[in-house]
């Protein structure tokens, strides 16, 4: 059974030969550990590959010290290398600018020259493509505080802003779906440490319809949907299940693995993760192994669990080795 078959069987709860492994490595971790980290990763059997794409909206300065303006017009400031910076100036902080605002949708003119070659050369891996962030992009354009007020007031401008962002991602998605990836990825952080960032009713009214539209397009093409969302998102699991999300990457340990499992194990595939707030940076190798066992006992049901972890520069190298071995 190769990696692609293993992941598909895991998603379908169809008895994979073992739990598939995925690893996210922040640039700061490579700066911290250098070539020995890459050698370790190369030695291990990672089941996923992220498709190469020459994204015209990506700017490598996002991980470098300094200030820059991205193609959306948001001004980023960064205080350390290898860690994503923060937006400090917002092009739509004043909605008077909305009527003349243009998204970078016109820049979406390919950029896939190496994508098909990469996919063919990694044909045994499960290929992840794209990264769609609706809520976070709206924050980068409007400002988080302003956006929360807009959501509370349900302003007309809020829906215009949302639609500008979704129009961009609709075109972005249509281009990705021309290529032979296995899944499309979404990433919007919807939780704080203890609760959703907005009310469930507001989420359902404002954001669910546009997610559902994009999810339906993906499903019509026979692709899987992988969704990342940090924080306490207990109220959203059933929403994601109902909309057809196949895999969810979430901070299980801030919600309680047993609590999540009681309600949702066997209904959606869990894309990790061992806690990157506590266990990975602060725990021992023995504690990492124990947490992996708990996750398997609670969440695995003839599949439905991917051994994903995110590695930052604060994770000891011995813990990185352990998390790659424990699954």
KOLKE-33865 format. One record per residue (C-alpha): residue in one letter; x, y negated, z. Coordinates in nm, 2 decimals. Each point is the difference from the previous one (the first is absolute). Layout:
<pts>
<pt code="A" x="X" y="Y" z="Z"/>
...
</pts>
This chain:
<pts>
<pt code="X" x="0.00" y="0.00" z="0.00"/>
<pt code="X" x="0.16" y="-0.33" z="-0.11"/>
<pt code="X" x="-0.05" y="-0.34" z="0.17"/>
<pt code="X" x="-0.29" y="-0.11" z="-0.22"/>
<pt code="X" x="-0.19" y="0.32" z="0.05"/>
<pt code="X" x="0.07" y="-0.02" z="0.38"/>
<pt code="X" x="-0.14" y="-0.35" z="0.03"/>
<pt code="X" x="-0.31" y="0.07" z="-0.21"/>
<pt code="X" x="-0.08" y="0.31" z="0.20"/>
<pt code="X" x="0.05" y="-0.21" z="0.32"/>
<pt code="X" x="-0.24" y="-0.26" z="-0.12"/>
<pt code="X" x="-0.26" y="0.26" z="-0.10"/>
<pt code="X" x="0.04" y="0.20" z="0.33"/>
<pt code="X" x="0.10" y="0.30" z="-0.21"/>
<pt code="X" x="0.28" y="0.17" z="0.20"/>
<pt code="X" x="0.33" y="-0.16" z="-0.11"/>
<pt code="X" x="0.31" y="0.21" z="0.07"/>
<pt code="X" x="0.12" y="-0.26" z="0.25"/>
<pt code="X" x="-0.07" y="-0.36" z="0.11"/>
<pt code="X" x="0.13" y="-0.24" z="-0.27"/>
<pt code="X" x="0.25" y="-0.27" z="0.11"/>
<pt code="X" x="0.01" y="-0.37" z="-0.09"/>
<pt code="X" x="0.24" y="-0.27" z="0.13"/>
<pt code="X" x="-0.03" y="-0.37" z="-0.03"/>
<pt code="X" x="0.34" y="-0.18" z="0.06"/>
<pt code="X" x="0.01" y="-0.37" z="0.06"/>
<pt code="X" x="0.29" y="-0.18" z="-0.17"/>
<pt code="X" x="0.13" y="-0.10" z="0.34"/>
<pt code="X" x="0.06" y="0.37" z="0.08"/>
<pt code="X" x="0.22" y="0.04" z="-0.30"/>
<pt code="X" x="0.19" y="-0.31" z="0.10"/>
<pt code="X" x="0.04" y="0.16" z="0.35"/>
<pt code="X" x="0.11" y="0.35" z="-0.11"/>
<pt code="X" x="0.13" y="-0.04" z="-0.35"/>
<pt code="X" x="0.08" y="0.30" z="-0.22"/>
<pt code="X" x="-0.03" y="0.26" z="0.27"/>
<pt code="X" x="-0.38" y="-0.07" z="0.02"/>
<pt code="X" x="-0.03" y="0.04" z="-0.38"/>
<pt code="X" x="0.20" y="0.32" z="0.02"/>
<pt code="X" x="-0.23" y="0.14" z="0.27"/>
<pt code="X" x="-0.31" y="-0.08" z="-0.20"/>
<pt code="X" x="0.15" y="0.16" z="-0.31"/>
<pt code="X" x="0.07" y="0.32" z="0.19"/>
<pt code="X" x="-0.36" y="0.03" z="0.12"/>
<pt code="X" x="-0.31" y="0.12" z="-0.19"/>
<pt code="X" x="-0.21" y="-0.32" z="-0.03"/>
<pt code="X" x="-0.32" y="0.09" z="-0.18"/>
<pt code="X" x="-0.08" y="-0.35" z="-0.13"/>
<pt code="X" x="0.14" y="-0.24" z="-0.25"/>
<pt code="X" x="-0.10" y="-0.36" z="-0.05"/>
<pt code="X" x="-0.02" y="-0.09" z="-0.37"/>
<pt code="X" x="0.24" y="-0.26" z="-0.13"/>
<pt code="X" x="-0.18" y="-0.32" z="-0.13"/>
<pt code="X" x="0.15" y="-0.33" z="-0.11"/>
<pt code="X" x="-0.26" y="-0.20" z="0.19"/>
<pt code="X" x="0.01" y="-0.36" z="-0.13"/>
<pt code="X" x="-0.14" y="-0.12" z="0.34"/>
<pt code="X" x="0.26" y="0.17" z="0.21"/>
<pt code="X" x="0.29" y="-0.22" z="0.14"/>
<pt code="X" x="0.29" y="0.17" z="0.17"/>
<pt code="X" x="0.05" y="-0.32" z="0.21"/>
<pt code="X" x="-0.29" y="0.12" z="0.22"/>
<pt code="X" x="0.27" y="0.21" z="0.19"/>
<pt code="X" x="0.27" y="-0.26" z="0.00"/>
<pt code="X" x="0.07" y="-0.29" z="0.24"/>
<pt code="X" x="-0.13" y="-0.33" z="-0.14"/>
<pt code="X" x="-0.31" y="-0.17" z="-0.14"/>
<pt code="X" x="-0.16" y="0.05" z="-0.34"/>
<pt code="X" x="-0.33" y="-0.05" z="-0.18"/>
<pt code="X" x="-0.16" y="0.31" z="-0.16"/>
<pt code="X" x="-0.19" y="0.01" z="-0.33"/>
<pt code="X" x="-0.33" y="-0.04" z="0.19"/>
<pt code="X" x="0.13" y="-0.33" z="0.14"/>
<pt code="X" x="0.05" y="0.12" z="0.36"/>
<pt code="X" x="0.31" y="-0.12" z="0.18"/>
<pt code="X" x="0.19" y="0.27" z="0.19"/>
<pt code="X" x="0.25" y="-0.04" z="0.28"/>
<pt code="X" x="0.23" y="0.28" z="0.12"/>
<pt code="X" x="0.23" y="0.00" z="0.30"/>
<pt code="X" x="0.17" y="0.34" z="-0.05"/>
<pt code="X" x="0.11" y="0.22" z="-0.28"/>
<pt code="X" x="-0.19" y="0.32" z="-0.08"/>
<pt code="X" x="-0.32" y="-0.10" z="0.18"/>
<pt code="X" x="-0.29" y="-0.16" z="-0.19"/>
<pt code="X" x="-0.04" y="-0.37" z="0.08"/>
<pt code="X" x="-0.32" y="-0.20" z="0.07"/>
<pt code="X" x="-0.20" y="-0.24" z="-0.21"/>
<pt code="X" x="0.02" y="-0.35" z="0.15"/>
<pt code="X" x="-0.16" y="-0.22" z="-0.27"/>
<pt code="X" x="-0.32" y="0.10" z="-0.17"/>
<pt code="X" x="-0.11" y="-0.12" z="-0.35"/>
<pt code="X" x="-0.37" y="0.01" z="0.10"/>
<pt code="X" x="0.02" y="-0.12" z="0.35"/>
<pt code="X" x="-0.21" y="-0.29" z="-0.14"/>
<pt code="X" x="-0.29" y="0.14" z="-0.20"/>
<pt code="X" x="0.00" y="-0.31" z="-0.21"/>
<pt code="X" x="0.29" y="0.17" z="-0.19"/>
<pt code="X" x="-0.22" y="0.30" z="-0.08"/>
<pt code="X" x="-0.16" y="-0.13" z="-0.32"/>
<pt code="X" x="0.33" y="-0.04" z="-0.17"/>
<pt code="X" x="0.17" y="0.31" z="0.14"/>
<pt code="X" x="0.13" y="0.26" z="-0.23"/>
<pt code="X" x="0.11" y="0.35" z="0.11"/>
<pt code="X" x="0.31" y="0.16" z="-0.16"/>
<pt code="X" x="-0.23" y="0.24" z="-0.19"/>
<pt code="X" x="0.16" y="-0.13" z="-0.32"/>
<pt code="X" x="0.33" y="0.16" z="0.10"/>
<pt code="X" x="-0.15" y="0.35" z="-0.01"/>
<pt code="X" x="0.13" y="0.09" z="-0.34"/>
<pt code="X" x="0.15" y="0.34" z="0.04"/>
<pt code="X" x="0.31" y="0.05" z="0.21"/>
<pt code="X" x="-0.03" y="0.38" z="-0.03"/>
<pt code="X" x="0.30" y="0.06" z="-0.23"/>
<pt code="X" x="0.16" y="0.24" z="0.25"/>
<pt code="X" x="-0.31" y="0.13" z="0.16"/>
<pt code="X" x="-0.08" y="0.29" z="-0.24"/>
<pt code="X" x="0.36" y="0.12" z="0.00"/>
<pt code="X" x="0.00" y="0.00" z="0.38"/>
<pt code="X" x="-0.32" y="0.19" z="0.02"/>
<pt code="X" x="0.13" y="0.27" z="-0.24"/>
<pt code="X" x="0.33" y="0.03" z="0.18"/>
<pt code="X" x="-0.19" y="0.05" z="0.33"/>
<pt code="X" x="-0.27" y="0.23" z="-0.13"/>
<pt code="X" x="0.02" y="0.23" z="0.29"/>
<pt code="X" x="-0.07" y="-0.28" z="0.25"/>
<pt code="X" x="-0.33" y="-0.16" z="0.10"/>
<pt code="X" x="0.02" y="-0.34" z="-0.17"/>
<pt code="X" x="-0.14" y="-0.31" z="0.18"/>
<pt code="X" x="-0.07" y="-0.31" z="-0.21"/>
<pt code="X" x="-0.09" y="-0.36" z="0.07"/>
<pt code="X" x="-0.07" y="-0.19" z="0.32"/>
<pt code="X" x="-0.32" y="-0.20" z="0.03"/>
<pt code="X" x="-0.05" y="-0.25" z="0.29"/>
<pt code="X" x="-0.31" y="-0.20" z="-0.02"/>
<pt code="X" x="-0.04" y="-0.13" z="0.36"/>
<pt code="X" x="0.37" y="-0.07" z="0.05"/>
<pt code="X" x="0.03" y="-0.19" z="-0.33"/>
<pt code="X" x="-0.30" y="-0.21" z="0.10"/>
<pt code="X" x="0.19" y="-0.09" z="0.32"/>
<pt code="X" x="0.31" y="-0.09" z="-0.19"/>
<pt code="X" x="-0.20" y="-0.24" z="-0.21"/>
<pt code="X" x="-0.23" y="-0.15" z="0.26"/>
<pt code="X" x="0.17" y="0.05" z="0.33"/>
<pt code="X" x="-0.11" y="0.25" z="0.26"/>
<pt code="X" x="-0.17" y="-0.24" z="0.23"/>
<pt code="X" x="-0.18" y="-0.17" z="-0.28"/>
<pt code="X" x="-0.11" y="0.33" z="-0.15"/>
<pt code="X" x="-0.15" y="0.12" z="0.33"/>
<pt code="X" x="-0.20" y="-0.31" z="0.03"/>
<pt code="X" x="-0.12" y="0.04" z="-0.37"/>
<pt code="X" x="-0.10" y="0.36" z="0.09"/>
<pt code="X" x="-0.20" y="-0.11" z="0.30"/>
<pt code="X" x="-0.17" y="-0.28" z="-0.19"/>
<pt code="X" x="-0.04" y="0.22" z="-0.32"/>
<pt code="X" x="0.09" y="-0.31" z="-0.21"/>
<pt code="X" x="-0.06" y="0.00" z="-0.37"/>
<pt code="X" x="0.37" y="-0.07" z="-0.06"/>
<pt code="X" x="0.09" y="0.32" z="0.19"/>
<pt code="X" x="-0.18" y="0.21" z="-0.27"/>
<pt code="X" x="0.17" y="-0.20" z="-0.28"/>
<pt code="X" x="0.34" y="0.06" z="0.16"/>
<pt code="X" x="-0.08" y="0.37" z="0.04"/>
<pt code="X" x="-0.10" y="0.03" z="-0.36"/>
<pt code="X" x="0.31" y="-0.17" z="-0.13"/>
<pt code="X" x="0.21" y="0.26" z="0.19"/>
<pt code="X" x="-0.22" y="0.29" z="-0.11"/>
<pt code="X" x="0.01" y="-0.11" z="-0.37"/>
<pt code="X" x="0.38" y="0.01" z="0.02"/>
<pt code="X" x="0.00" y="0.35" z="0.15"/>
<pt code="X" x="-0.26" y="0.13" z="-0.24"/>
<pt code="X" x="0.24" y="-0.08" z="-0.29"/>
<pt code="X" x="0.29" y="0.13" z="0.20"/>
<pt code="X" x="-0.18" y="0.32" z="0.06"/>
<pt code="X" x="-0.11" y="0.05" z="-0.36"/>
<pt code="X" x="0.37" y="-0.01" z="-0.11"/>
<pt code="X" x="0.11" y="0.24" z="0.27"/>
<pt code="X" x="-0.27" y="0.25" z="-0.10"/>
<pt code="X" x="0.15" y="0.03" z="-0.35"/>
<pt code="X" x="0.28" y="0.19" z="0.16"/>
<pt code="X" x="0.02" y="0.36" z="0.14"/>
<pt code="X" x="0.01" y="-0.08" z="0.37"/>
<pt code="X" x="-0.17" y="0.23" z="0.24"/>
<pt code="X" x="-0.13" y="-0.27" z="0.24"/>
<pt code="X" x="-0.05" y="-0.38" z="0.04"/>
<pt code="X" x="0.10" y="-0.16" z="0.33"/>
<pt code="X" x="-0.18" y="-0.28" z="0.19"/>
<pt code="X" x="0.14" y="-0.18" z="0.30"/>
<pt code="X" x="-0.20" y="-0.24" z="0.22"/>
<pt code="X" x="0.05" y="-0.02" z="0.38"/>
<pt code="X" x="-0.35" y="-0.01" z="0.15"/>
<pt code="X" x="0.07" y="0.05" z="0.37"/>
<pt code="X" x="0.16" y="-0.16" z="0.29"/>
<pt code="X" x="0.14" y="0.22" z="0.27"/>
<pt code="X" x="-0.35" y="0.04" z="0.16"/>
<pt code="X" x="-0.27" y="-0.09" z="-0.25"/>
<pt code="X" x="-0.08" y="-0.10" z="-0.36"/>
<pt code="X" x="0.11" y="-0.34" z="-0.10"/>
<pt code="X" x="-0.35" y="-0.09" z="-0.12"/>
<pt code="X" x="-0.34" y="0.13" z="0.08"/>
<pt code="X" x="-0.10" y="0.33" z="-0.17"/>
<pt code="X" x="-0.31" y="-0.17" z="-0.15"/>
<pt code="X" x="0.22" y="-0.28" z="-0.16"/>
<pt code="X" x="0.23" y="0.27" z="-0.14"/>
<pt code="X" x="-0.29" y="0.19" z="-0.15"/>
<pt code="X" x="-0.15" y="-0.31" z="-0.16"/>
<pt code="X" x="0.30" y="-0.17" z="-0.13"/>
<pt code="X" x="0.27" y="0.26" z="-0.07"/>
<pt code="X" x="-0.17" y="0.34" z="-0.03"/>
<pt code="X" x="-0.16" y="-0.08" z="-0.34"/>
<pt code="X" x="0.33" y="-0.10" z="-0.17"/>
<pt code="X" x="0.19" y="0.30" z="0.14"/>
<pt code="X" x="-0.28" y="0.23" z="-0.12"/>
<pt code="X" x="0.02" y="-0.15" z="-0.35"/>
<pt code="X" x="0.37" y="0.07" z="-0.03"/>
<pt code="X" x="-0.03" y="0.34" z="0.17"/>
<pt code="X" x="-0.26" y="0.10" z="-0.26"/>
<pt code="X" x="0.22" y="-0.10" z="-0.28"/>
<pt code="X" x="0.28" y="0.21" z="0.14"/>
<pt code="X" x="-0.22" y="0.30" z="0.06"/>
<pt code="X" x="-0.13" y="-0.02" z="-0.36"/>
<pt code="X" x="0.35" y="0.05" z="-0.12"/>
<pt code="X" x="0.05" y="0.31" z="0.22"/>
<pt code="X" x="0.26" y="-0.16" z="0.23"/>
<pt code="X" x="0.02" y="0.02" z="0.38"/>
<pt code="X" x="-0.03" y="-0.31" z="0.23"/>
<pt code="X" x="0.26" y="-0.05" z="0.28"/>
<pt code="X" x="-0.08" y="-0.29" z="0.25"/>
<pt code="X" x="0.23" y="-0.15" z="0.26"/>
<pt code="X" x="-0.14" y="-0.20" z="0.29"/>
<pt code="X" x="0.17" y="-0.09" z="0.32"/>
<pt code="X" x="-0.16" y="-0.05" z="0.34"/>
<pt code="X" x="-0.32" y="0.13" z="0.16"/>
<pt code="X" x="-0.23" y="0.09" z="-0.29"/>
<pt code="X" x="-0.23" y="0.26" z="0.16"/>
<pt code="X" x="-0.31" y="-0.17" z="-0.15"/>
<pt code="X" x="0.14" y="0.02" z="-0.35"/>
<pt code="X" x="0.08" y="0.37" z="-0.03"/>
<pt code="X" x="-0.35" y="0.10" z="-0.09"/>
<pt code="X" x="-0.02" y="-0.29" z="-0.25"/>
<pt code="X" x="0.31" y="0.12" z="-0.17"/>
<pt code="X" x="-0.13" y="0.36" z="-0.01"/>
<pt code="X" x="-0.33" y="-0.11" z="-0.14"/>
<pt code="X" x="0.17" y="-0.21" z="-0.27"/>
<pt code="X" x="0.22" y="0.29" z="-0.11"/>
<pt code="X" x="0.34" y="-0.08" z="0.15"/>
<pt code="X" x="0.21" y="0.32" z="0.00"/>
<pt code="X" x="0.28" y="-0.09" z="0.23"/>
<pt code="X" x="0.03" y="-0.25" z="0.28"/>
<pt code="X" x="0.32" y="-0.13" z="0.15"/>
<pt code="X" x="-0.08" y="-0.15" z="0.34"/>
<pt code="X" x="0.14" y="-0.05" z="0.35"/>
<pt code="X" x="-0.16" y="0.31" z="0.16"/>
<pt code="X" x="0.17" y="-0.04" z="0.33"/>
<pt code="X" x="-0.15" y="-0.34" z="0.09"/>
<pt code="X" x="-0.34" y="0.15" z="-0.05"/>
<pt code="X" x="0.08" y="0.34" z="0.15"/>
<pt code="X" x="0.07" y="0.30" z="-0.22"/>
<pt code="X" x="-0.25" y="0.22" z="0.18"/>
<pt code="X" x="-0.28" y="-0.27" z="-0.02"/>
<pt code="X" x="0.06" y="-0.04" z="-0.38"/>
<pt code="X" x="0.01" y="0.37" z="-0.05"/>
<pt code="X" x="-0.32" y="0.07" z="0.18"/>
<pt code="X" x="-0.19" y="-0.22" z="-0.24"/>
<pt code="X" x="0.19" y="0.02" z="-0.33"/>
<pt code="X" x="0.23" y="0.30" z="-0.02"/>
<pt code="X" x="-0.08" y="0.21" z="-0.31"/>
<pt code="X" x="-0.19" y="-0.29" z="-0.16"/>
<pt code="X" x="0.30" y="-0.20" z="-0.13"/>
<pt code="X" x="0.37" y="0.07" z="-0.05"/>
<pt code="X" x="0.22" y="-0.17" z="0.26"/>
<pt code="X" x="0.31" y="-0.15" z="-0.16"/>
<pt code="X" x="0.21" y="0.00" z="0.32"/>
<pt code="X" x="0.10" y="-0.14" z="0.23"/>
<pt code="X" x="0.22" y="0.05" z="0.31"/>
<pt code="X" x="0.00" y="-0.33" z="0.19"/>
<pt code="X" x="0.25" y="-0.25" z="-0.14"/>
<pt code="X" x="-0.08" y="-0.23" z="0.29"/>
<pt code="X" x="0.10" y="0.24" z="0.28"/>
<pt code="X" x="0.11" y="0.35" z="-0.09"/>
<pt code="X" x="0.23" y="-0.05" z="-0.30"/>
<pt code="X" x="0.20" y="-0.30" z="0.13"/>
<pt code="X" x="-0.01" y="0.08" z="0.38"/>
<pt code="X" x="-0.06" y="0.38" z="0.03"/>
<pt code="X" x="0.23" y="0.30" z="0.01"/>
<pt code="X" x="0.02" y="0.26" z="-0.28"/>
<pt code="X" x="-0.19" y="0.24" z="0.23"/>
<pt code="X" x="-0.28" y="-0.26" z="0.04"/>
<pt code="X" x="-0.02" y="-0.04" z="-0.38"/>
<pt code="X" x="-0.04" y="0.38" z="-0.04"/>
<pt code="X" x="-0.27" y="0.01" z="0.27"/>
<pt code="X" x="-0.20" y="-0.28" z="-0.17"/>
<pt code="X" x="0.02" y="0.18" z="-0.33"/>
<pt code="X" x="-0.14" y="0.31" z="0.17"/>
<pt code="X" x="-0.29" y="-0.19" z="0.15"/>
<pt code="X" x="-0.08" y="-0.15" z="-0.34"/>
<pt code="X" x="0.00" y="0.34" z="-0.17"/>
<pt code="X" x="-0.21" y="0.15" z="0.28"/>
<pt code="X" x="-0.26" y="-0.28" z="-0.02"/>
<pt code="X" x="-0.01" y="-0.10" z="-0.37"/>
<pt code="X" x="0.11" y="0.30" z="-0.21"/>
<pt code="X" x="-0.28" y="0.21" z="-0.15"/>
<pt code="X" x="0.13" y="0.21" z="-0.29"/>
<pt code="X" x="0.16" y="-0.33" z="-0.10"/>
<pt code="X" x="-0.10" y="-0.36" z="0.06"/>
<pt code="X" x="0.33" y="-0.12" z="0.16"/>
<pt code="X" x="0.31" y="-0.15" z="-0.17"/>
<pt code="X" x="0.31" y="-0.04" z="0.21"/>
<pt code="X" x="0.06" y="-0.36" z="-0.08"/>
<pt code="X" x="0.22" y="-0.24" z="0.20"/>
<pt code="X" x="0.11" y="-0.36" z="-0.04"/>
<pt code="X" x="0.36" y="-0.07" z="0.10"/>
<pt code="X" x="0.14" y="-0.34" z="0.10"/>
<pt code="X" x="0.34" y="-0.10" z="0.12"/>
<pt code="X" x="-0.11" y="0.06" z="0.36"/>
<pt code="X" x="-0.03" y="0.37" z="-0.05"/>
<pt code="X" x="0.31" y="0.19" z="0.12"/>
<pt code="X" x="0.16" y="0.21" z="-0.27"/>
<pt code="X" x="-0.05" y="0.32" z="0.20"/>
<pt code="X" x="-0.37" y="-0.07" z="0.01"/>
<pt code="X" x="-0.01" y="-0.05" z="-0.38"/>
<pt code="X" x="0.15" y="0.34" z="-0.04"/>
<pt code="X" x="-0.24" y="0.15" z="0.24"/>
<pt code="X" x="-0.31" y="-0.14" z="-0.16"/>
<pt code="X" x="0.11" y="0.14" z="-0.34"/>
<pt code="X" x="0.06" y="0.34" z="0.15"/>
<pt code="X" x="-0.29" y="0.04" z="0.24"/>
<pt code="X" x="-0.28" y="0.05" z="-0.24"/>
</pts>
